[in-house]
């Protein structure tokens, strides 16, 4: 049962990266592809009806983590308290900027909130990537399963180490570039004309950068976290996920200008493949310890009692079924291009 819930949490986090990832990417790049107020309005309309719904996956993953792995929730949320508060402020900044930017007919007002939207979106990409980097690298857990990390020390792996070091910053920058690519592909899918062409041009450059960073991150991760190589050796089926990620990334330029919908789809495959590679590469660890791997938290050790997990599954299935129905309905309803001449909502 703990293994099943581990897979469910990993699934929800992957869905969050896919769905909220593109609107984070749109926020990070929309000032680069949209030059006029009308173009920026069109770009924001492409995510306006869905950006808040996309965050359901993050809330669901957090709630499921609290229910299924309470000891992991306690350790990670207390150890990462400061960056979590920063993430919360950035999430609020994105929401406020999307709601406020059109309330006053002023170029200064709109530029200010557009800037908040860009900064919040870009920093969220970096911080989510850095959080993933901390999980892969490991944290200084003690015998009671607790840890504390300052925001940074000297940017070396340590010890002593901080939340930000050269490796976690590398993962954060890689996440920003990958989600910016994802967002640019979404803009190319939903917009037309000049904005579409700019987004495709930007996606081409971001693809090269993502390819290079993916190679660097992969090599660094295998060097820093030996469990990845151990898991791949013991369970050859895990190779499916990194192979799918590479295939998805390599297919992006093939479809970039000919089939924007497929370019966006294979970008989703890349992101899911990368997330699954990390999750199953670390399993059974859910929070590795560094420098002493014997103190690592495993799924079996931090899981809730079996009876509670069984009862929770009976509620999780219909709940996620409703979420799936909602997402299918919403995205089918909003299919098609967003035209820049449409009036703002």
N, C-alpha and C positions, 0 to 999 in steps of 0.2 A: 504493500500500500504506500509506503513512503516514496518508492520509486515512481509510482503512478502520479502522485502529487508533485514530485519533482518535475516530471514531464509536463504536467498541466501548468505549473508556474512558468516553466521555460517557454511553453507555447504562448501564454498570455504576454510575456515580455517581448517575444518575437513579434506578436501581432501589434503591440504598442510601437515597436521600432518601425514596422512597415507602415502603419496608418498615421500615427502622429509624426513619424519621421519625415514624411513628405511635407507636412505643413510647417514643421520646424525648418526644413530645407528651404521651403518657399519664403519663410520669413527671413532667412539668412541671405538670400540672393535676390529678393524681389526688387531692391533698389538698383541692382545691376542690369536687370532685363527690362524694367519698366521705367521709362524716362519722363513721362508726363503724368499729371494727376489722374487723367482718364485711364491710362494704362495701369497705374498702380491700383486704382479702384477695381479694374477688371481682374487683376491678379489676386487681390484680396477676396473678391467675390468667388473665386474658384475654390477657396477653402472656408469661406464664411459659414456655410451651412454645416460643415463637418468637423471643424477643428476641435470644438468642445466635446463632441461625441467620440472623437478619436481618443481622448484622454480617459475614456471609460476603461480601456485596457490597462492603463497604469493603476487606476484605482482598484480595479478587480485583482490585479496581480498583487498589489500591496495588501489588500484584504485577505486574499488567499494565503499569502505568505504568513500573515499574522495567525490565521487559523491553523494551517497545516504544519508550519515550522516555527512555533512561538519562540523557541530559544534562539533561532537564527534571527528572527525579527528583533528580539531584544538586543542581541549583540551588535547587529549591523546598524540599527537605528540610533543606538546610544553612541557607538564608536564614530559614526558618520554624522553626528548631530549638526555640526556647523555647516558642512556642505549641503545637507538636506534643507536647512533653513534658507540657504542661498538659492537652492533650486526652487523652493516654495516662493520666494520673492520674484524670481524670474518667471515662474508660471503665472503669477499674478500680473506681472508687468506685461506679458503677452496678451492676457485676456483684457486688461484695462485698455491697452493701446488699440486693440481691434475694435473695442466698443466705443472709445472716445474719439478716434481720429476724425470721424465724419460729423461730429456734433456741432462743430463751429466752422463756418465758411471762411477759413483763414489759411493762407499758405504756410505761415509760421507754425500755427497750431498743428496742421497735418504733418508737416515735416518733423516736428518734435515727436509726435506719437509714432510716426514711421520709424524714426531713429530708435525709439524705445523698443519697437517691435523687432527691428533688426538685431540690436544688441542682445535682447533677451533670448531670441531664438538661437543666435549663434552661441551664446554662452551656455545655454541648455544643452546643445549638442556636445560642447566640450566637456561639460560636467558629467553628463551621462556617460560619455566615453571614458572619462577619468575614473568614474565609479566602476565601470567594467574592468578597467585596467587594474584597479586595486584588488578586485576579486581574483583576477588571473594571477597577479603578483603574489598576493597573500598579505595578511595583516598580522601584527604582533600579538596574537591571542595568548592569554595566560591560561593557567590550569583551570580557571573558572569559566573560560569562554568569553572573557571580556578583553577589550582593547581600547586604546585611545591613540589617535593620530593628530598631530598639528596639521595645519593646512599645508605647510611646507617646512623643510629644514634646510637642506643645501642642494636639493634636486638630484641627489644620488640615491641609489637603491637602499643604502644603509645596511645595518642599523647604525644610528637611529634613522627612521624614515618618516616621511610625511605623506599626506594624501596626494600631493603633487610632487612627482619626481620626473626624471627625464622619460621614464617608460610610460607613466600614466598620462603625462602631457602629450606624448606621442600618440597614445590611444585616443585621447581627447581630440587632437587635431585631425586624426584619421576619421573619427566619427563625424566631425564637422564637415570634412570634404565629402565623405560618402553620403551623408544626408543632404548636403547641398546639391550633389549630383541627383539624388532621388527627387528633391524639390524641383530642380531645373527640368527633369523629365516630366514631372507632373504639370508644370507650366506649359511645356511643349505639347502635352496631351490636351490640356484644357483651353489654351489660348490659340489665337490664329494671327496671321499677318506678321508684322514686324516683331512683336513680342515673342511669338513662337520661334522665329528665326534666331533672335538673340538668345533665347533659352537653349536652343539646340547647339548653337555655337559655344555657349558657356559649358553645356554638358559635355561637349567634346573635350575641352581642356580639363574639366574636372575628372573625366574618365581616366585620362593619362595620370593625373595626380593620384587618384584612388588606386589605380593599378600599382603604382610604385609604392605607395604607403602600405597597401595590403601585403606586398612582398616583405617590406621591412618589418612590419608588425608581426607577421607570421614567424619570421626567423628569430626576432627578439623574444617572442612569447615562448617558443620552444627552448630557448636558452635560459629563460628566467624561471619557467614553470615546468619541471621534469614530468609532472603528472600527465601532461598533454601527450607526450611520447609514449608513456606507459599505457594510457588508455587506448591509443591508436594501435599499439602492438597487441594488446589483449583482446580488443574488440574491433576486428577489421571492418565491420559494418559502419563504424563511425566515419570511415573515409568517404562515405556517400555525401556527407554534408559539406566538407571542404571542396570536394569535386563539384558539387552542385553550385557552391558559391563562385568558384572560378569560372564555371560554364556560364553562369548568369552574368558575371561581370564581362566576360569576353563577348557575350552576345549583344551587349548594349550598343556598341558602334554599328553593328550589323543592322539593327532596326531603328537607329536613332532618327533618321530623316524619312525612312520609307514607311515604318509602322510605329508611330509614337506609342500606341497602346501596348505593343509587345515590348518596346524598350522599357517602359515603366514596369511591366510585368517581370521581365528578367532582372530588373533592379531589385524588385521584391524578393526574387529567388536568391540573389546575392546576399541581401541582408539577413534573410532567414537562415541561409546556409552558414553565414558567419556566426550568428548567434547560437545556432544549434551546435556548431563545431566547438565553441567555447563551453557550452553547458555540458555536453556529453564527453568532451575531452577532460573536464575536471571531475566528473562524477566518479566516485560517490561523494567527493568533497562538495559542499555548498559554500564554504568559506575557508579557503586554505590558510594555514598559519605559516608565518615567516618570521624568524629563520628556522623554527622547529616544526616540521610537517606533522609530527606525532600529535600536536595539539589542534590540528585542523578539525573543523566541524563537518560531520558527515550527515547525509540525509536521514539515515536511520537513527543517529544519536539525537538529533534535534527535532524529530517529528512528534506530532501530537499522538495521543493514544489511538490504537487501531479502531476502536469503536467510534470515536469522534470522526475519524477520517472517513469511515464508511457512511455515516450519517451525512457528513458534509458533501460527499459525492452525490448523494440523492438530491441535494439542493443545488449543487453546482451545475449538474447536467441541464435541468430546465432553465436555470438562469442564463447560462451561456447560449442555450438554444434561442432564447428571446433576444439576446444581444446579436446573434448571427442573423436572425430574421430582420432585425432593425437595420443592420448594416447592409444587407442585401437590398432591402427596400430603398434605403436612403441613396445608395450609390447608383442603383438603377434609375431612380427618379431624377438624379442629377447628372445622368450621362449626357455627353455631348459637349460642344464648345461653349465657352463663355465669351460673349461678344463685348468688345470695349465700348460700343455705343449704347449699351443698355444703361438705363438710369440706375443710379446707386440705390440700394435697398435701405 
